[in-house]
């Protein structure tokens, strides 16, 4: 097994140019080529636990013999969330992997710039939007039908260009000591009320918030979505750079509440125990605040080994990988027949099948402009 990890920062581009928060970096192909192999180091404890094969008498995991194949992955999913699964795939399949880590949108733009010369065989995205951007450029192949059939139709592209492999629900995290049950909103639209002035945090430059706001625009229209964001700014909403920062702040009482992905709260609660004084609150089942955003995988049209690339995507939907997603990172599994962790609330209404993610690939440039011009970054 050979694993190469190639990290990247955010790159300047026309889709998401948050000039106040982005460090300008040049993302050339040489970065990937310069990264070296880990030399066949043993699997991490997390990766070893995922592997379904047995162990030898020394307690070490038995990995498959190498097959002389390589899959290069551009991953917009962060390493701590999916790295163990990719390592487990390499172990079980005997297929070597190289990984370039980065922001999903940045990587999509990079692939767009590289075009048919890209080294990426598989692209893993935090949402279908950046994948839709690449599909619009004609750079995506079609995932095998047998792999597509591993999920329900609403969790894959009608064209076969991408497939979802896990889900993250949008919720409101609240501090248990500062927000009573009676004070909880039933809709994100309630958060513009005077009683929530200065009490709500937004991860406005975070990718998942951008994804969510793009769907918000699609569902309610630009005028309504833009007015909501401006009203939040006028109501002294606080800016935080990401979901985890908000969950941690709510847990220690620094902020009353904030809009986040659901799984960060479960991760923090598992790590910190009773001293973490926060919990998730679900909005109404038809509210845009309860949106389920799915992660997406695709095969590039120029992939050198289509079979190996599809094998990787199928592994993301295997029982062991799906179990890891829901029991270790607390995401929703998407593969048919895999039950979510019992701690996760059941999905209903807007959260399942009501959003046409295929249509959202071109909407992110306008989302970036609206967020930037709202003034939230100065909050």
N, C-alpha and C positions, 0 to 999 in steps of 0.2 A: 504494500500500500504506500502510495506517495501522495502527500498532501502539501500543496503550496498555498500559503495565505498571502494575498496581495492586497494591502489596504490602500484606500484613497480618501482624500478629503473632498469637500464640495468644490465643484468647478463653476466658474462663471458661465452663464448661458442666458438665453433670452426667455426661458420659461420661468425660472424661479430666481430672480436677481434681487435677493434681499441684501442690498449693499451695506446696510447697517450691521448685519450679523454674519456675513459670509467672509471667510478668509480666502482670498484668491489663490488658487493653486493651478498649476498646469498638469493636465492628465494625459500624458503621452503613453503610447504603447510600450515604451521602454520600461515603465514602472513595473508592468506585469512581467516582462522578460527578465528583469533584474532580480525578481524574487526567487529564492531558492527552495529546494525541497527540505522537508523536515527530516530527511534521511531515514524514514521508516520508524520513527519513534513510536513507542507503545501508545495505544489508545488512551484517551482521557477516561477517567472513571465514568463520566456521563455517557460518553460514546460506547464504552464497553457494556454498560447496562442496557443499551438499546439493542445491541447485537443479539440476534436470536439463536445463533449457533452456540454450542457448548464451549466449556473451557477445558484446557488440558490439566494434567495433574499438578502443575505449578500454579494453577489459578489464573493463568493468562488466557486471554481470548484467542481462539484459533481463527485467524483470518484466511480468506480464500487465497489461493495462489494467484499471482498477477496474470492478467490476460493480455497484456501489451496494449491496453486501450487507455485513453485519456479523455476526460471531459473538463473543459474550462468553463467555470461558472462565474458570472458577474452577479453578485448577491447584494440586493438592496435590503435584505433582512440582516440584522446585526448578528455578529459572530456568536455572541453568547446565547442567542435564541435558536440558531439553526446549525451552528458549527458542529456540535456533537452528532447531529443526524447525518451531515455530509461525511464526517469521518467514519461513522458506522456503515454508511453505504459503501465507501471505499473498501472497508474491511470485508463486508459480506459479499460484495460483487467481484472483488479483485480488479476493479476499474480504478485507475489513478485519477485524482482530481486536482485541479488548480483553482483557487478561489480569489477573486478580486472583490474586496468589501467596499461598500460606499453607499451613499444616498441613492435611493431608487431612481429619482428623477435625474440626478446627475449622471448615473450610469446609463440611463436610457438615452440621454443627450449624447453621451460619449459614444455609445454604440451607433447612434445616428450619424455622428461625425466620422466614425470609422467605416461605416457602410459595410459593403461586402468584404472588406479587408479585416473586419473585427475578429479577434481571437475568441470571442465568446461563443460557446456552443449552447449554453443554457442561461437564461436570465431569470432571476428570482426577484420579484418586486413586492413591496409592502402593500400594493393594491393594483387593480387592473388598469388604472389610469396611465402610468408610464408605459405599460405594455401596449395599451391602445395607441399611444403615440408612435411606438415602433411599428405597429401594424399599419398605421397610416402611411408610413414610409416604405412599406412593402418589404420589410426586412425579416419578417417572421415566417417560419415554416408552419406545418400543421402537425399537431400532436397525434400520435396513433389513436385510432378509435377505441382500442381496448383500454387505453389509459384514460381517455375521456369518459368512458363508461364507469369509471370508479367513483364519480361524483354525480350528484343530481344536475339536471340541465341548467338550473339557475346559477350554478357555481362553475360554469365554464363558458367559453365564448361559443356563440352559435357557429362561428367560422372554424372552430377547432384550433385557433391560434394560441389560446391560453387556457389554463385550468387553475381553479382555486385549490389550495391545500390546507388552509387554516383560516379561522375567522376571529376578528377582534371587534367587540361591541363597544360603541360609544356610550358612556355613562357620565354621571356626576359623582365625583368623590366628595365626601363631606366629613368634617371633623365632628366626632360624636359628642364632644363637650360644648361645641359652639353652635351647632345647628340641630334644633329639635325636629322631631318627626313632623310637627305641625308647620314648621317653617320650610319644609321641602317643596320645591316647585314640581308641577306636573308636566311642564313643557319647557324647552329651552327658551321659548318666547316669554315665559314668566320672568326670566333672569334680567330683563331690562327694567323691571319694576323698581321703584325707589327703595323698597325694603331690602333689596340686594345690592345697594350701592356700595362699591368698594369691597365686596365680599367674594367675588367670583374671579378665578384665574383662568386664563386662556393660553394654551401653548401655540400661539399664533403662527410661529415659523416652523412648527413641527410637521413632518410629512403627513402624519395621520390626520391632523387638524385640517391641513390643506386638502387632503382627499375628502374628508367629511364636508368641508365647506363647498367643494365643487359639486358634490351630490346635493347639498342644500340648495345651491343655485339652480341645479337641474330640476329639483322637485318643486321649489317654491317660486322660482324666477329670480333674476338678478336684482330687481328693485327691492323685493322683500328681503332677500338675503343680505344685500348691501346695507339696507336700513337697519336690520337687526344688528349687524356688526358695529355700525356707527352708534347705535343706541347703547350697545355694550360699552363702547369706549366712553361715551358721554356719562355712563353710569359708573365710571371709574373701575372698569374691569382691569385686573392686574395681568401683566405679561410675564410668562415664564417660558423658558426655551423649549421645554419638552414635557411629556406626560409624567415621567418619573419624578421630576422636580416638583410638580404639583402634588403628586401623591405623598411624597415625603414631607412637603410643607403642610399639607392638611393633617398628616399624622402627628406632627409636632405642634399644631395649633398656630402656625404662621399665617395660614389662610383658612377661611371658613370652608370654601368649596371650590371645585374646578372641573372643567370638562376634560376627560381623559379616555384612553382605552381601558377596558375593564380589567385586563389581566395584571396591570402594574399593582393594583391594590392587593390582589391575592398574593403576588410575589413578595411585596413588602410586609404584609401581615404574617406570611410564613416565616420570613427572616427575622422580624423584630418582635413578634408575639404581642402580648398585651400592651406593651409600651407604645405600640403604633395605634393611635386613637383616631382611626378613620374607617370608613366603609363606603361601598358603592351604593348609589341610588339610581334606580331605573326610572326613566321618564315614561310617559304613557306609551302604550304598545304601538300606537300609530304615529308617534312623535318622531321628527327627524333626529332628535337627540338619542334615539335608541337604534340608530343605524348599525348594521353589521357590515364591516368592511373586510373583504376577503383578500388574503395574500394570493399572488398569482405566479405561475411558472410558465415558461414558454421555451420553445426550441427555435434557435435562429435558423433562417433559411440556409445559411452557409455552414451549419454544423458539420464537422468532418465525419462524425459517426452518429447518424440518426438513431440507431438502435441503442447505443450506449446512453445517449441523451434522454431518450424515452425511458430507459431503464432507471435512470436517476429520478425522473419525475414520478414514475410509478412507485419508487421507494418512498418518496415523500408522502404517498398516500397508503403505504403499507400499514398494517395494524400496529407494528412496533413504533413506527415514526408518529402515527396519529395518536397513539397512546402517550408518547413523550410530549407532544404538543399540548394535550389537554391535562395531563397529570403533573407535568414538570413546569411548563410555561403558562399553563392555565388558559390556553386558547381553545376555541371551539374546533373540534375535528370536523372535516368535511367529507371524508371518505364514507361511503355508504356502509352501514353496519357497525361503525365505531361510536360508542356512546360517549358523550361528554362527561367530564369530571362531575360528580354529583353536586359539588359546591357551586357550579355554574347555573344561573337561572335558565329556564327553558326559553328558547327563541320563539318569537311570535311576530305576526303582522309585518311591519316594515322591515324587520330584521331578516326575513326570508323571501327571496325571490321577487321583490317588488321594485328593485332598481336595475335598470338596464345598464350595466357597467360597460357594455360594448360602446356606448355612445359618449363616454366621458374622456376619451384619450386626448381630445383637443382643448379641454376646458381649463387646463391648469395655468396657462399664461394669464388669463383674465382673473383667475383666483388670486394669483400673486399680486396683481395690480391692485385689486380691491383691498386685500389685506394690508398692503404697504400704505395705501392712501388713506386707510381708516384712522391712522394715528396710534394704533395699538402698540406699535414698537416703542413709542415714546412713553408708554405707561409704566 
